[in-house]
Amino acid sequence: MPPQGLIIGFEAIVPKQFDTTIFGKSIRKTLKDLAKQALTDFVQTTANWEEQVEFKIDGPFTHGKDLHIAVGTDNIIWGWVDRGTEQHIISATKSKDGLLHFQPTERLIGTRTYPGSLGSGQIRRRAEWATATSVLHPGIEARDFTGIIMDRFQKRALTAFQKDIIKNIQKIKRMGRPAKPPKSACFRPGHGC
């Protein structure tokens, strides 16, 4: 299963006369720091889950002139909760007695997540048990963790990269190199400018 989460790409459009050698390491460091913050947000989505979900950062790596970093997981359950599922039938295919055993209630032990929120909380269930050969699962309403985290990332990235560019222009000036700021520089995540 492909990883689920964010793949963040940056395309910097910089005039040829602008010296970018100093920016490379700094931009990568800023991108890694932002990815660590996004990783913390992802981990928060499963803080109270019984299911252990491992998130990781991959990159940064370059593709042509573009710089990318990925933050996410390959956990299928997290993907179902993030993107949601359609209504579907669950059958007792692996059960020894040919039956599903479940508690027919919306309030299950474990965790509960809510659309539009990164948090999760614990809830209780009743002690009544039921059996069936199959059930119609109503599906899962998408929580859109990835969208919420991307919105946070974009806000953080704008501020972080602006500070990084200003800091590096000042550094270039101290070194006596020409330091004209780029007339057209794009550091907006996922945007081709």
C-alpha positions, 0 to 999 in steps of 0.5 A: 500500500502506498504511503498516506500523508503529505508529499510536500514539493517546492519549486523555487523560481529564481533569476539566474543572477541570484546566488542561491548556493547559500540558500540550499542547506538553509532551505533544506533545514527549514523544510526538515524542521517544518516536516518535524512539526507536521510529523507531530501533527500526524502523531497527534491524530492517533494519540489515543488509538489502540492501533499503533501507527508509525509515521515517518519523514522521507527526504528531503529529496530533489527532482530536477529543480524541485525539492520534496519531502514526504510525511506519512504512514503506510497504515491502512486503517489510518488511511481509511479514517483520513479519507473515509470509506463507503458503505460496505458489507463485512462478512465472517470469512475467517471466523471459526464459527462462521459468525461475526461477534460485535457490540451493536452500538455507535459508542465503541471502546477505544478512540473516536476521531471527528471530522475537521479535528486532529484530536481523538478521545476515548469512549465506552461501549455497552456489554451487549454482544450480537452475532451475524454472518455479515453486516452492512457497515455504514462507512467512515466519514472522512476526517481529512487529517491530511488536509488540516495538517497541510493547511497548518504546514502552509501557514508555517511554511510561509513565515519560516521561508520568508525568515530564512530568505531574509536571514540568508540575504543578510548573510550574503551581504556580509560576505560581500556577494551581490544579494539582490532579492529575487523578483520572482521566488515561489516557496508555496507548497505544492504550487508551481508559481 
